[in-house]
Amino acid sequence: MEAHREIGWEIAWGGEAIWWGVYPLAIVAFIALAYIGIKRYFRWRDVGRQANIFVFPRSLSDAWTLSKRVKGFISVTLSDILLERRFLQNPYAGIMHIFIFLGCFLLILGAGMDFIFHYDGHLMTGKVYEAFSCTNDIGGVLVLVGVVMAAIERYIRRPDRLDNRRDDWVSLLLIAAVVITGFVLAGARIAAQQAQDPLLAQSSWEKWGFLSYGISLLFDNIGSPNTLLNVYRGLWWFHILFTSGAVMYIILSFHKLTHILISPANVFFRSLRPKGALLPCDLDAETFGVSKLSDFTWKDLFDLDACTRCGRCQDNCPAYLSGKPLSPKNLIQDLKSALWDGNHDGSLIGEVIGEEALWSCTTCRACMEACPVYVEHIDKVVDMRRSLVLEQGKIPEVAQGILKSIETRGHSCRGTTYARTDWAKDMDVKLMSDVGSTDVLLWVGCQAGLEDRSMSAIRALAHLLQISEVNFAILGEEEKCCGDPARRMGNEYLFQMFAEQNIDTLLNYDFKKIVTLCPHGFNVFKNEYPQLGAKFEVLHHTQFLLELVKSGRLKPQKEISDLITYHDSCYLGRHNNIYEEPRNIIKSIPGAKMVEMSRSKVKGFCCGGGGGEFWLEESISAGVRINQMRAEQVIETKASIVATACPFCLQMLEDGVKAKEAEESLKVLDIAEILERCVLDSEGG
């Protein structure tokens, strides 16, 4: 006898079982899902402002944008949802989710095959049925193992990022119960069929469904064939009604498991801006930033519902880990509670979100890189900062001083006595105002040009350009702050004012590309000045130096015996995906030995200087200094040099190393400083 199975075997209730049992319940569930979806959509739309996001294109430009969105969604679906790339940053949680996801996929595939073969039963025979039975049972085992792993993670290991609400244990119970009752039902069916037909009892194909077959053995000697048949029928209806009830409960309560639908939708509607670009603030608007829920866009509010409380953002947030009053997870969840509590026009800042929490964010993007559903935390923080600064005039005193320095002196280095060109004395560096045209415009930046420690880094870079015979020049006193600190601290007006001034200055000259030492300036030129209509070819100095090394114009020859570790700048790495260029420069140096920190590349730990925290962190009353935490991570590598590629990181890490009293054994150097030591020796310098 060939392996086979009759779908809905011996199930009858006034007609065809599938029709009377499953279809009406499925229709009711679909109606409930549509109702809840529409209800949530109207809440997002009615409370939030319009977002520049569409599904149906109205022009060729819209169609192009939509195609990018679809292409990006497919890419993210493959890498982050199917292959669990972001989950696998935490291996235990990643494997757990893979088991549950893959198991559910196999079980749903099996249910789909049931639906199809109900209308064409002859297909569910032979090897097809054996393969179906085996994969279905494998799926169930994977789900159950994943559920056990999840229970261990939540209730035994209990990491700080998980808060374990009722939704969580109900989720695990529902998943386990649906799968277990399904396999108990399958076991009862096998036992009942074999009791009804002795030929089936002699067959071996049911053993392909190893879990179902094993459970069927538990029904031996339970009673007569009719008793087994009735038990099977009762279990069939129980499983169908229980599963349908679980689905209805999940839908109507907007249970955590709705993330199965909400999360992919949030990924589809995620921002298509460059990762390092903030959304501009309309300076002609009546209000600035966000002070109440109705100031957010509907997509911001969609983010709140998409958040699954997994806590990966919190696990990677340097502010939270250093004891500051900011948890990106709690920030999103507190906003979500406010959304559904109904007070949409009440004040958020101070009542829902504390001011110190907002001023604790380094905008390092660790939260957003870790988030599996692409919640956009930084935009929300900066929007609320904009309201504090531009509308309420509430800003920490030190930040007020920095913004005042930018406004009146054109730079963020309050108290400096240096001029913009002092670092270049005796170096014969050309000024754009003298030459008018050049191949490379070297954008020096405030820190590198006006702070003692960073001056050696820009001098090293200029030396390397001269050795390579690069035709370059600087703006000198014409150079102003790029505007990054102002924008990240919430003063959008000051940012746009200085950005427009810099754009006007740059457009007065003829150059091919901009090279800058500072990742913040690099990010602003590359990702944010185009918002104001100015596009320049811009390279970070590590990118440009690597080009010179590869082309042979720079030839590192002197060996370095030091063990070197590299600190990833957040605005170079997570914001702009530049990870390998600095490392490849180090690897090009003869004898160089590299060691990675425990937190590196996409999981790199912030130095504490981004988002204005270079100045602001001292105004936060709680926690330890982030740069000291990073210094401890550096010291753990036993490296003698920590390489950086950012003047803010350079200063923050040097201060952290000094605070740990490790400056005698550990030097903090910019990539350009390290490379200069090797190249100058080979050039006779």
C-alpha positions as CSV (number, residue, x, y, z in Angstrom):
1,M,0.0,0.0,0.0
2,E,1.3,3.4,-1.0
3,A,1.8,6.1,1.6
4,H,-1.1,8.4,1.7
5,R,-3.3,10.5,3.9
6,E,-6.9,11.7,3.5
7,I,-7.2,15.4,4.6
8,G,-10.0,15.8,7.2
9,W,-10.3,12.0,7.6
10,E,-13.6,11.0,9.3
11,I,-14.4,14.6,10.3
12,A,-18.0,15.5,9.5
13,W,-20.5,17.9,11.0
14,G,-23.4,18.7,8.8
15,G,-21.3,18.4,5.7
16,E,-17.7,18.9,4.7
17,A,-15.5,19.5,7.8
18,I,-13.1,22.0,6.2
19,W,-16.0,24.2,5.1
20,W,-17.9,24.1,8.3
21,G,-14.9,24.1,10.6
22,V,-12.1,26.1,9.2
23,Y,-13.3,28.6,6.6
24,P,-15.7,30.5,8.8
25,L,-13.1,30.8,11.6
26,A,-10.6,32.0,9.0
27,I,-13.0,34.6,7.7
28,V,-13.8,35.9,11.2
29,A,-10.0,36.1,12.0
30,F,-9.4,38.0,8.7
31,I,-12.2,40.5,9.6
32,A,-10.8,41.0,13.1
33,L,-7.3,41.5,11.7
34,A,-8.6,44.1,9.2
35,Y,-10.6,45.9,12.0
36,I,-7.6,46.1,14.3
37,G,-5.3,47.1,11.5
38,I,-7.6,49.9,10.4
39,K,-8.1,51.0,14.0
40,R,-4.4,51.3,14.5
41,Y,-3.8,53.0,11.2
42,F,-6.4,55.7,11.9
43,R,-4.9,56.3,15.4
44,W,-1.4,56.8,13.8
45,R,-2.9,59.0,11.0
46,D,-5.3,61.0,13.2
47,V,-2.7,61.7,15.9
48,G,0.5,62.1,13.8
49,R,1.5,64.4,11.0
50,Q,1.7,63.4,7.4
51,A,4.9,61.6,6.5
52,N,6.5,61.7,3.0
53,I,5.8,58.0,2.5
54,F,3.5,56.5,-0.1
55,V,2.5,53.1,-1.4
56,F,0.9,54.2,-4.7
57,P,3.2,56.3,-6.8
58,R,1.8,59.4,-8.5
59,S,4.8,60.2,-10.7
60,L,8.0,58.7,-12.2
61,S,9.9,60.0,-9.2
62,D,7.5,58.3,-6.8
63,A,7.8,55.1,-8.8
64,W,11.6,55.2,-8.6
65,T,11.4,55.8,-4.8
66,L,8.9,52.9,-4.4
67,S,11.1,50.6,-6.4
68,K,14.0,51.5,-4.1
69,R,11.8,50.8,-1.1
70,V,10.7,47.4,-2.5
71,K,14.3,46.5,-3.4
72,G,15.5,47.5,0.1
73,F,12.7,45.5,1.7
74,I,13.6,42.4,-0.2
75,S,17.3,42.8,0.8
76,V,16.4,43.3,4.5
77,T,13.9,40.5,4.4
78,L,16.6,38.1,3.2
79,S,19.4,39.3,5.5
80,D,17.6,40.4,8.7
81,I,14.4,38.4,8.7
82,L,15.1,35.1,7.0
83,L,18.8,34.9,7.9
84,E,18.4,36.7,11.2
85,R,21.5,38.9,10.7
86,R,20.6,41.3,13.5
87,F,19.4,38.6,15.8
88,L,22.6,36.7,15.4
89,Q,24.6,39.5,16.8
90,N,23.4,37.8,20.0
91,P,24.1,34.1,19.1
92,Y,21.8,32.5,21.7
93,A,18.8,34.8,20.9
94,G,19.6,34.5,17.2
95,I,19.6,30.7,17.2
96,M,16.4,30.7,19.3
97,H,14.6,33.0,16.8
98,I,15.9,30.9,13.8
99,F,14.4,27.8,15.4
100,I,11.0,29.4,16.0
101,F,10.9,31.2,12.7
102,L,12.0,28.2,10.6
103,G,9.8,25.8,12.6
104,C,6.7,28.0,12.1
105,F,7.5,28.3,8.4
106,L,7.6,24.6,8.0
107,L,4.4,24.2,10.0
108,I,2.6,26.9,8.0
109,L,3.9,25.3,4.8
110,G,2.4,22.0,6.0
111,A,-1.0,23.7,6.7
112,G,-0.8,25.2,3.2
113,M,-0.2,21.8,1.7
114,D,-3.2,20.5,3.7
115,F,-5.3,23.2,2.1
116,I,-4.1,22.4,-1.4
117,F,-4.3,18.6,-1.1
118,H,-7.8,18.8,0.3
119,Y,-8.9,19.6,-3.2
120,D,-6.5,17.3,-5.0
121,G,-5.9,14.5,-2.5
122,H,-4.0,12.1,-4.8
123,L,-0.9,14.4,-4.6
124,M,-0.5,13.6,-0.9
125,T,0.8,10.1,-1.6
126,G,4.1,8.2,-1.7
127,K,7.3,10.1,-1.2
128,V,5.5,13.5,-1.1
129,Y,3.5,12.3,1.9
130,E,6.6,10.9,3.6
131,A,8.6,14.2,3.0
132,F,5.6,16.2,4.2
133,S,5.3,14.1,7.4
134,C,9.0,14.4,8.2
135,T,9.4,18.2,7.5
136,N,6.2,18.9,9.4
137,D,7.5,17.1,12.5
138,I,11.0,18.8,12.2
139,G,9.2,22.1,12.2
140,G,7.3,21.3,15.3
141,V,10.5,20.1,17.1
142,L,12.3,23.3,16.1
143,V,9.5,25.5,17.4
144,L,9.4,23.6,20.7
145,V,13.1,23.8,21.2
146,G,13.0,27.5,20.4
147,V,10.2,28.0,22.9
148,V,12.2,26.2,25.6
149,M,15.3,28.3,24.8
150,A,13.1,31.5,25.0
151,A,11.8,30.4,28.4
152,I,15.3,29.7,29.7
153,E,16.4,33.1,28.4
154,R,13.5,35.0,30.0
155,Y,13.0,33.2,33.2
156,I,16.4,31.6,34.1
157,R,19.1,33.7,32.5
158,R,16.9,36.9,32.8
159,P,19.1,39.4,31.0
160,D,18.5,43.1,32.0
161,R,17.1,44.0,28.6
162,L,14.0,41.7,29.0
163,D,11.2,43.0,31.3
164,N,9.0,39.9,31.1
165,R,5.4,41.1,31.0
166,R,2.3,39.0,30.7
167,D,2.5,39.2,26.9
168,D,5.8,37.3,27.0
169,W,4.8,34.2,28.9
170,V,1.4,34.1,27.2
171,S,3.2,34.1,23.8
172,L,5.3,31.1,24.8
173,L,2.4,29.2,26.2
174,L,0.2,29.9,23.1
175,I,2.9,28.8,20.7
176,A,3.7,25.7,22.6
177,A,0.1,24.8,23.2
178,V,-0.8,25.2,19.5
179,V,2.1,23.0,18.4
180,I,1.7,20.4,21.1
181,T,-2.1,20.0,20.6
182,G,-1.4,19.7,16.8
183,F,1.0,16.8,17.4
184,V,-1.3,15.1,19.9
185,L,-4.0,15.3,17.3
186,A,-1.7,13.8,14.6
187,G,-0.8,11.0,17.0
188,A,-4.5,10.3,17.7
189,R,-5.2,10.3,14.0
190,I,-2.5,7.7,13.3
191,A,-3.7,5.5,16.2
192,A,-7.3,5.8,15.1
193,Q,-6.6,5.0,11.4
194,Q,-4.5,2.0,12.3
195,A,-7.2,0.7,14.6
196,Q,-9.8,1.1,11.8
197,D,-7.6,-0.5,9.1
198,P,-5.3,-3.4,9.9
199,L,-3.3,-2.9,6.7
200,L,-2.4,0.6,7.8
201,A,-1.1,-0.8,11.1
202,Q,1.3,-3.0,9.1
203,S,2.6,0.0,7.1
204,S,5.8,1.9,8.1
205,W,5.3,5.2,6.3
206,E,3.8,7.0,9.3
207,K,7.1,6.6,11.0
208,W,8.4,9.4,8.8
209,G,6.4,11.7,11.0
210,F,8.6,10.6,13.9
211,L,7.1,12.9,16.6
212,S,3.5,12.2,15.6
213,Y,4.2,8.5,15.3
214,G,5.8,8.4,18.8
215,I,2.8,10.2,20.3
216,S,0.5,7.7,18.5
217,L,2.0,4.9,20.6
218,L,0.6,6.6,23.7
219,F,-2.9,5.8,22.4
220,D,-2.3,2.1,22.4
221,N,-4.9,0.2,24.5
222,I,-6.9,3.3,25.1
223,G,-10.1,1.6,24.1
224,S,-12.0,0.3,21.1
225,P,-11.5,1.5,17.6
226,N,-14.7,3.6,18.0
227,T,-13.4,5.1,21.2
228,L,-10.1,6.1,19.4
229,L,-12.1,7.6,16.6
230,N,-14.2,9.7,18.9
231,V,-11.1,10.8,20.8
232,Y,-9.5,11.8,17.5
233,R,-12.6,13.8,16.4
234,G,-12.7,15.6,19.7
235,L,-9.1,16.5,19.5
236,W,-9.5,17.7,16.0
237,W,-12.2,20.2,16.9
238,F,-10.4,21.2,20.1
239,H,-7.2,22.0,18.1
240,I,-9.1,23.9,15.5
241,L,-11.1,26.0,18.0
242,F,-8.1,26.5,20.4
243,T,-5.8,27.6,17.5
244,S,-8.6,29.9,16.1
245,G,-9.2,31.3,19.6
246,A,-5.5,32.0,20.1
247,V,-5.3,33.8,16.8
248,M,-8.4,35.9,17.7
249,Y,-6.9,36.7,21.1
250,I,-3.6,37.8,19.5
251,I,-5.4,40.0,17.0
252,L,-8.0,41.6,19.2
253,S,-5.6,42.4,22.1
254,F,-2.9,43.5,19.6
255,H,-0.7,41.0,21.4
256,K,3.1,41.0,21.1
257,L,2.9,38.2,18.5
258,T,1.3,40.7,16.0
259,H,4.9,41.8,15.4
260,I,4.9,38.9,12.8
261,L,2.9,41.3,10.6
262,I,3.8,44.8,12.1
263,S,7.6,44.3,12.0
264,P,7.8,43.6,8.2
265,A,5.5,46.5,7.5
266,N,7.7,48.8,9.6
267,V,10.8,47.5,7.7
268,F,9.1,48.3,4.5
269,F,8.2,51.9,5.5
270,R,11.6,52.6,7.1
271,S,13.5,55.8,6.2
272,L,15.3,55.7,2.9
273,R,17.6,58.6,4.0
274,P,21.3,57.9,4.3
275,K,21.9,56.4,7.7
276,G,23.9,59.4,8.9
277,A,21.3,62.0,7.9
278,L,18.7,63.5,10.2
279,L,15.3,64.6,8.8
280,P,15.5,68.4,8.3
281,C,13.3,70.7,10.4
282,D,11.1,73.2,8.5
283,L,12.2,76.6,9.8
284,D,9.1,78.2,8.3
285,A,6.7,76.0,10.4
286,E,4.7,77.4,13.3
287,T,6.4,74.9,15.7
288,F,9.8,73.3,15.8
289,G,10.6,69.8,16.8
290,V,8.4,67.6,19.0
291,S,6.8,68.5,22.3
292,K,3.7,66.4,22.1
293,L,2.6,63.2,20.3
294,S,0.7,65.0,17.6
295,D,4.0,66.6,16.5
296,F,5.4,63.2,15.4
297,T,4.6,61.8,12.0
298,W,2.4,58.7,11.6
299,K,5.5,56.7,10.8
300,D,7.1,57.7,14.1
301,L,3.9,56.4,15.8
302,F,4.0,53.3,13.7
303,D,7.5,52.7,15.1
304,L,6.1,52.7,18.6
305,D,3.7,49.8,17.8
306,A,6.4,47.9,15.9
307,C,8.7,47.8,19.0
308,T,8.8,44.3,20.4
309,R,10.6,45.2,23.7
310,C,13.4,42.9,22.8
311,G,15.8,45.3,24.5
312,R,18.6,44.9,22.0
313,C,18.8,48.7,21.7
314,Q,19.2,49.0,25.4
315,D,21.9,46.3,25.5
316,N,24.0,48.4,23.0
317,C,23.3,51.9,24.3
318,P,26.4,53.5,25.8
319,A,24.3,55.9,27.8
320,Y,22.3,53.2,29.4
321,L,25.3,50.9,30.0
322,S,27.1,53.8,31.7
323,G,24.2,54.4,34.1
324,K,22.7,57.5,32.4
325,P,18.9,58.1,32.7
326,L,18.3,56.8,29.1
327,S,17.0,53.5,27.9
328,P,16.1,53.6,24.2
329,K,13.7,50.7,24.8
330,N,11.9,52.6,27.6
331,L,11.9,55.8,25.6
332,I,9.9,54.0,22.8
333,Q,7.7,52.1,25.2
334,D,6.9,55.2,27.3
335,L,5.9,57.1,24.1
336,K,3.7,54.1,23.1
337,S,2.0,54.1,26.4
338,A,1.3,57.9,26.0
339,L,-0.1,57.2,22.5
340,W,-2.6,54.6,23.7
341,D,-3.5,56.5,27.0
342,G,-5.1,59.1,24.8
343,N,-3.3,62.3,25.9
344,H,-2.0,63.3,22.5
345,D,-1.7,67.0,23.0
346,G,-0.1,66.8,26.5
347,S,3.5,67.7,27.0
348,L,5.9,64.8,26.4
349,I,9.2,66.3,27.7
350,G,9.4,66.2,31.4
351,E,6.1,64.3,31.9
352,V,6.7,61.2,29.7
353,I,10.4,61.6,28.7
354,G,12.9,63.2,31.1
355,E,15.1,66.0,29.9
356,E,18.2,64.3,31.3
357,A,17.4,61.3,29.2
358,L,17.2,63.3,26.0
359,W,20.5,65.0,26.8
360,S,22.2,61.7,27.5
361,C,22.0,60.4,23.9
362,T,25.3,60.3,22.0
363,T,23.4,59.7,18.7
364,C,25.9,56.8,18.1
365,R,23.3,54.7,16.3
366,A,24.0,51.5,18.2
367,C,20.3,51.3,19.1
368,M,19.2,51.5,15.5
369,E,21.8,49.0,14.2
370,A,20.7,46.5,16.8
371,C,16.9,46.9,16.4
372,P,15.5,44.0,14.4
373,V,12.4,46.0,13.3
374,Y,14.2,49.2,12.3
375,V,12.7,51.6,15.0
376,E,14.3,55.0,14.5
377,H,15.3,56.3,17.9
378,I,17.7,59.1,17.1
379,D,15.2,61.1,15.0
380,K,12.8,61.1,18.0
381,V,15.5,62.2,20.5
382,V,16.7,65.0,18.3
383,D,13.2,66.2,17.5
384,M,12.5,66.5,21.2
385,R,15.8,68.3,21.6
386,R,14.7,70.7,18.9
387,S,11.6,71.6,20.8
388,L,13.6,72.1,24.0
389,V,16.1,74.4,22.3
390,L,14.1,76.3,19.7
391,E,10.7,76.6,21.4
392,Q,11.3,76.3,25.2
393,G,14.8,77.6,25.5
394,K,15.7,74.8,27.8
395,I,19.3,73.7,27.3
396,P,22.2,72.7,29.6
397,E,24.4,75.7,30.4
398,V,27.5,74.1,28.8
399,A,25.6,73.4,25.6
400,Q,24.4,77.0,25.5
401,G,28.0,78.1,25.7
402,I,29.0,75.9,22.8
403,L,26.2,77.0,20.6
404,K,27.0,80.6,21.5
405,S,30.6,80.0,20.5
406,I,29.5,78.6,17.1
407,E,27.2,81.5,16.5
408,T,29.7,84.3,17.5
409,R,33.1,82.8,16.7
410,G,32.3,80.3,14.0
411,H,33.6,77.2,15.8
412,S,32.7,75.0,18.8
413,C,36.1,75.4,20.6
414,R,35.0,77.8,23.3
415,G,38.0,79.4,25.0
416,T,40.6,78.5,22.4
417,T,43.2,81.2,21.6
418,Y,44.3,79.7,18.3
419,A,43.5,80.9,14.8
420,R,42.3,78.6,12.1
421,T,45.8,78.5,10.4
422,D,48.0,78.3,13.4
423,W,48.4,74.5,13.1
424,A,49.9,74.9,9.6
425,K,52.7,77.3,10.5
426,D,56.0,76.4,8.8
427,M,54.2,73.8,6.7
428,D,53.7,75.8,3.5
429,V,50.0,74.8,3.3
430,K,48.2,76.8,0.5
431,L,45.0,78.8,1.1
432,M,42.1,78.6,-1.3
433,S,41.8,82.3,-1.3
434,D,45.3,82.5,-2.8
435,V,45.1,79.7,-5.3
436,G,41.4,79.6,-6.2
437,S,41.6,76.1,-7.6
438,T,43.0,72.8,-6.3
439,D,42.5,69.0,-6.6
440,V,41.7,68.5,-2.9
441,L,40.1,70.8,-0.4
442,L,41.3,69.8,3.0
443,W,38.5,70.5,5.4
444,V,40.3,70.9,8.8
445,G,37.4,71.0,11.2
446,C,37.1,72.8,14.5
447,Q,38.7,70.2,16.8
448,A,41.6,69.4,14.5
449,G,42.3,73.1,13.7
450,L,41.8,74.7,17.1
451,E,42.5,72.1,19.9
452,D,46.0,71.3,21.0
453,R,45.8,67.4,20.9
454,S,44.1,67.1,17.5
455,M,46.5,69.6,15.8
456,S,49.2,66.9,15.6
457,A,46.7,64.7,13.7
458,I,45.9,67.3,11.1
459,R,49.6,68.2,10.8
460,A,50.4,64.5,10.2
461,L,47.7,64.3,7.5
462,A,49.0,67.5,5.8
463,H,52.5,66.0,5.8
464,L,51.3,62.8,4.2
465,L,49.5,64.8,1.5
466,Q,52.6,66.8,0.8
467,I,54.8,63.6,0.7
468,S,52.3,62.2,-1.8
469,E,52.5,65.4,-3.8
470,V,48.7,65.9,-3.6
471,N,47.6,69.3,-4.8
472,F,45.6,70.5,-1.8
473,A,44.6,73.7,0.0
474,I,42.6,74.8,3.0
475,L,40.0,77.5,3.6
476,G,41.8,78.9,6.7
477,E,39.8,81.7,8.3
478,E,37.0,81.2,5.8
479,E,36.2,77.8,7.2
480,K,33.3,77.7,9.7
481,C,31.8,75.0,11.9
482,C,30.2,72.4,9.7
483,G,27.1,72.6,11.9
484,D,27.0,69.0,13.2
485,P,27.1,69.9,16.9
486,A,24.3,72.4,16.5
487,R,22.1,70.0,14.6
488,R,22.6,67.1,17.0
489,M,22.0,69.3,20.0
490,G,18.7,70.5,18.5
491,N,19.5,74.0,17.1
492,E,18.4,73.3,13.5
493,Y,18.4,77.1,12.8
494,L,22.1,77.4,13.6
495,F,22.9,74.3,11.6
496,Q,21.2,75.5,8.5
497,M,22.6,79.0,8.8
498,F,26.2,77.7,9.0
499,A,25.6,75.0,6.4
500,E,24.4,77.7,3.9
501,Q,27.4,79.9,4.7
502,N,29.8,77.0,4.1
503,I,28.1,76.0,0.9
504,D,28.3,79.6,-0.4
505,T,32.1,79.6,0.5
506,L,32.7,76.3,-1.2
507,L,30.9,77.2,-4.3
508,N,33.2,80.1,-4.8
509,Y,36.2,77.8,-5.4
510,D,37.1,75.1,-7.9
511,F,38.1,71.7,-6.4
512,K,37.5,68.1,-7.2
513,K,36.9,66.6,-3.8
514,I,36.8,67.4,-0.1
515,V,39.0,65.4,2.3
516,T,38.3,65.7,6.0
517,L,39.8,64.3,9.2
518,C,36.5,64.5,11.2
519,P,33.8,61.8,10.7
520,H,31.2,64.3,11.8
521,G,32.1,66.8,9.1
522,F,32.4,64.0,6.6
523,N,28.9,62.8,7.5
524,V,27.4,66.3,7.2
525,F,29.0,67.0,3.8
526,K,28.1,63.6,2.5
527,N,24.6,63.1,3.8
528,E,23.1,66.4,5.1
529,Y,24.4,69.2,2.9
530,P,22.6,67.6,-0.1
531,Q,19.4,68.3,1.8
532,L,20.2,72.0,1.2
533,G,21.0,71.4,-2.5
534,A,24.8,71.0,-2.3
535,K,26.5,67.8,-3.4
536,F,30.2,67.5,-3.1
537,E,32.5,64.5,-3.5
538,V,33.8,64.0,0.0
539,L,36.2,61.4,1.5
540,H,37.3,60.7,5.0
541,H,41.0,60.9,5.5
542,T,41.3,57.1,6.0
543,Q,39.7,56.5,2.7
544,F,42.0,58.9,0.9
545,L,45.1,57.7,2.7
546,L,44.3,54.1,1.8
547,E,44.0,55.2,-1.9
548,L,47.5,56.8,-1.7
549,V,48.9,53.6,-0.1
550,K,47.4,51.4,-2.7
551,S,48.6,53.6,-5.6
552,G,52.1,53.6,-4.2
553,R,52.2,57.3,-3.6
554,L,52.6,56.5,0.1
555,K,55.0,53.7,1.0
556,P,55.0,52.7,4.6
557,Q,58.4,51.0,5.2
558,K,59.4,51.4,8.8
559,E,58.2,48.4,10.9
560,I,56.0,48.9,14.0
561,S,56.3,46.2,16.7
562,D,53.4,47.6,18.8
563,L,50.2,45.7,19.2
564,I,47.5,48.0,17.8
565,T,43.7,48.0,18.4
566,Y,41.4,50.2,16.4
567,H,38.4,52.2,17.8
568,D,35.5,52.6,15.4
569,S,34.1,56.1,15.3
570,C,30.3,55.9,15.3
571,Y,29.9,58.5,12.6
572,L,32.5,56.7,10.4
573,G,31.3,53.2,11.1
574,R,27.6,52.8,11.9
575,H,26.5,56.0,10.2
576,N,28.6,55.5,7.0
577,N,29.7,51.8,6.9
578,I,33.4,52.6,6.8
579,Y,35.1,49.8,8.8
580,E,37.8,48.3,6.7
581,E,39.7,51.3,5.4
582,P,41.3,52.3,8.7
583,R,42.1,48.7,9.4
584,N,43.7,48.2,6.0
585,I,45.9,51.2,6.5
586,I,47.2,49.6,9.7
587,K,47.7,46.2,8.0
588,S,49.7,47.9,5.3
589,I,52.4,48.9,7.9
590,P,55.2,46.4,8.1
591,G,55.2,44.4,11.3
592,A,51.9,45.8,12.4
593,K,49.8,43.5,14.6
594,M,46.2,44.1,15.2
595,V,43.8,43.0,17.9
596,E,40.1,43.7,18.0
597,M,38.2,44.9,21.0
598,S,35.2,42.9,22.3
599,R,33.0,45.6,20.9
600,S,34.1,46.5,17.4
601,K,32.8,47.4,14.0
602,V,29.0,47.5,13.9
603,K,29.0,46.7,17.7
604,G,31.7,49.2,18.4
605,F,31.3,51.1,21.7
606,C,31.0,54.9,21.5
607,C,33.7,57.1,22.9
608,G,31.0,59.3,24.4
609,G,31.6,62.4,22.3
610,G,28.8,62.2,19.7
611,G,25.5,64.1,19.7
612,G,27.1,67.0,21.6
613,E,28.1,64.7,24.5
614,F,31.7,65.8,24.1
615,W,30.6,68.8,26.1
616,L,27.2,67.6,27.5
617,E,28.1,64.5,29.4
618,E,29.5,66.4,32.3
619,S,26.1,68.0,32.8
620,I,24.4,64.6,33.4
621,S,24.3,63.8,37.1
622,A,24.1,60.0,36.9
623,G,26.4,57.3,35.7
624,V,30.1,57.0,34.8
625,R,32.0,58.5,31.9
626,I,31.5,56.6,28.7
627,N,35.1,57.3,27.6
628,Q,36.4,55.6,30.7
629,M,34.3,52.5,29.9
630,R,35.7,52.5,26.4
631,A,39.3,53.0,27.8
632,E,38.7,49.9,30.0
633,Q,37.8,47.9,26.9
634,V,40.9,49.1,25.1
635,I,43.1,48.2,28.1
636,E,41.6,44.6,28.1
637,T,43.2,44.0,24.6
638,K,46.7,44.6,26.1
639,A,47.4,46.8,23.0
640,S,50.1,49.5,23.3
641,I,48.5,51.7,20.7
642,V,44.8,52.5,20.2
643,A,44.3,54.0,16.7
644,T,41.4,56.4,16.1
645,A,40.1,58.2,13.0
646,C,38.2,61.1,14.7
647,P,39.5,64.1,16.6
648,F,36.6,63.8,19.1
649,C,37.5,60.1,19.7
650,L,41.1,61.0,20.0
651,Q,40.5,63.4,22.8
652,M,37.9,61.3,24.6
653,L,40.0,58.2,24.6
654,E,43.1,60.0,25.7
655,D,41.2,61.5,28.6
656,G,39.7,58.0,29.4
657,V,43.2,56.4,29.3
658,K,44.6,59.1,31.6
659,A,41.6,58.6,34.0
660,K,42.6,54.9,34.2
661,E,46.2,55.9,34.7
662,A,47.3,53.8,31.7
663,E,48.9,56.6,29.6
664,E,52.5,55.2,30.2
665,S,51.7,51.9,28.5
666,L,48.9,52.9,26.1
667,K,49.1,55.6,23.5
668,V,46.1,57.1,21.6
669,L,47.0,58.0,18.1
670,D,45.2,59.0,14.9
671,I,45.6,56.8,11.9
672,A,47.5,59.6,10.1
673,E,49.9,59.9,13.0
674,I,50.7,56.2,12.9
675,L,51.2,56.2,9.1
676,E,53.3,59.3,9.2
677,R,55.9,57.6,11.5
678,C,56.4,54.9,8.9
679,V,56.2,56.9,5.7
680,L,58.4,59.8,6.8
681,D,61.2,57.4,7.7
682,S,61.1,55.8,4.3
683,E,61.1,59.2,2.7
684,G,64.0,60.4,4.7
685,G,61.8,62.6,6.9
